[in-house]
Amino acid sequence: MGALADKPYTALAEVYDRLMEDVPYDEWVAHVDGLLRELPGAPDLTVCDLGCGTGNIALRLASLGYGVVGVDGSSAMLAQAARKAIAAKLWLNLMEQDFRQLNLLAPVDAVVSLYDSLNYLPTQADLATTFRAVAANLKPGGLFVFDLNSPVRLRDIGGRTVFLIEKEGFALRWQNRYLPHRACWQATLTGSVREAGGSLRRFREVHREYAHEPGTVGDLLAVSRLELAGMFDGFSRRPATAETGRLVFVAHRMLS
Ligand SMILES: C[S@@+](CC[C@H](N)C(=O)[O-])C[C@H]1O[C@@H](n2cnc3c(N)ncnc32)[C@H](O)[C@@H]1O
């Protein structure tokens, strides 16, 4: 295999859920469910899971009775989400779209984007475009909840570390770096996955999560018709502090 990397979330889609076994999705979704239940019309609501990946959040929301649209830029991740939805007999409307070109069939009551998905946007302009697209696809008063790895955390996890992960059917070398000139954490994943037919598929993916200062994010929301209700320390009701690793933003689409 050459030095060229595959697009992020291509081969990784196959093993993503096994890498994320310890992620507290149930807790996160319970918190989001609490916020959704504060909206008028709850619980009969439509929710867009922006960056739905393999559907871990979208499926939990669907099982709570919400009408869910899952949007992601990776067809391989969406294929996993579709497979899981069929197995769970849950309905998900899945769309392959870039965050910046979000265009739903009808405005939704809420947009949620969890687990660093928006950190993949490199620039402030990309964030601003995404926020405008979110506002355009939300009903007035609708909820927008998203998280970001904070600049502090991206610097911390980006120290030069290497992990070797071996599980049934795949092996992975995971190398972290922080690139100060690009304000981003870069993870280079090199591995092999055993495919259904038994052959090994080798892959290399480079993932980059960009640091966005919380104050700037708040300013960009305000100019995108999204009113910030709070910036929290993880999925809690505690306000974020300078040490917060996972920033959770809660905003509402302005009424006019
Ligand atoms: C860390 S994963 C999170 C997936 C899911 N929310 C979860 O919690 O398991 C980030 C997801 O964002 C998607 N993504 C990143 N940048 C994107 C973009 N510009 N447009 C659409 N999807 C994007 C990736 O394909 C990936 O599925």
The ligand as an SDF file (V2000), in Angstrom:
LIG
                    3D

 27 29  0  0  0  0  0  0  0  0999 V2000
  -16.2100   11.0700   15.6760 C   0  0  0  0  0  0  0  0  0  0  0  0
  -17.4020   10.5930   14.4920 S   0  0  0  0  0  0  0  0  0  0  0  0
  -18.8790   10.7340   15.4690 C   0  0  0  0  0  0  0  0  0  0  0  0
  -19.9750    9.8680   14.9510 C   0  0  0  0  0  0  0  0  0  0  0  0
  -21.2090    9.7660   15.8470 C   0  0  0  0  0  0  0  0  0  0  0  0
  -21.7680   11.0820   16.1390 N   0  0  0  0  0  0  0  0  0  0  0  0
  -20.8970    9.0350   17.1380 C   0  0  0  0  0  0  0  0  0  0  0  0
  -21.0530    9.6450   18.2070 O   0  0  0  0  0  0  0  0  0  0  0  0
  -20.4930    7.8640   17.1080 O   0  0  0  0  0  0  0  0  0  0  0  0
  -17.4980   12.0220   13.4130 C   0  0  0  0  0  0  0  0  0  0  0  0
  -18.4420   11.8430   12.2220 C   0  0  0  0  0  0  0  0  0  0  0  0
  -18.5380   13.0960   11.5430 O   0  0  0  0  0  0  0  0  0  0  0  0
  -18.5370   12.8670   10.1410 C   0  0  0  0  0  0  0  0  0  0  0  0
  -18.0230   14.0830    9.4840 N   0  0  0  0  0  0  0  0  0  0  0  0
  -16.8630   14.7320    9.7210 C   0  0  0  0  0  0  0  0  0  0  0  0
  -16.7750   15.8370    8.9640 N   0  0  0  0  0  0  0  0  0  0  0  0
  -17.9210   15.8980    8.2280 C   0  0  0  0  0  0  0  0  0  0  0  0
  -18.4500   16.8320    7.2910 C   0  0  0  0  0  0  0  0  0  0  0  0
  -17.7660   17.9460    6.9290 N   0  0  0  0  0  0  0  0  0  0  0  0
  -19.6660   16.6020    6.7540 N   0  0  0  0  0  0  0  0  0  0  0  0
  -20.3790   15.4700    7.0850 C   0  0  0  0  0  0  0  0  0  0  0  0
  -19.9250   14.5490    7.9890 N   0  0  0  0  0  0  0  0  0  0  0  0
  -18.7110   14.7670    8.5560 C   0  0  0  0  0  0  0  0  0  0  0  0
  -17.6400   11.6600    9.9390 C   0  0  0  0  0  0  0  0  0  0  0  0
  -17.9030   11.0020    8.7180 O   0  0  0  0  0  0  0  0  0  0  0  0
  -17.9660   10.8360   11.1830 C   0  0  0  0  0  0  0  0  0  0  0  0
  -18.9770    9.8920   10.9300 O   0  0  0  0  0  0  0  0  0  0  0  0
  1  2  1  0
  2  3  1  0
  2 10  1  0
  3  4  1  0
  4  5  1  0
  5  6  1  0
  5  7  1  0
  7  8  2  0
  7  9  1  0
 10 11  1  0
 11 12  1  0
 11 26  1  0
 12 13  1  0
 13 14  1  0
 13 24  1  0
 14 15  1  0
 14 23  1  0
 15 16  2  0
 16 17  1  0
 17 18  1  0
 17 23  2  0
 18 19  1  0
 18 20  2  0
 20 21  1  0
 21 22  2  0
 22 23  1  0
 24 25  1  0
 24 26  1  0
 26 27  1  0
M  CHG  2   2   1   9  -1
M  END
$$$$
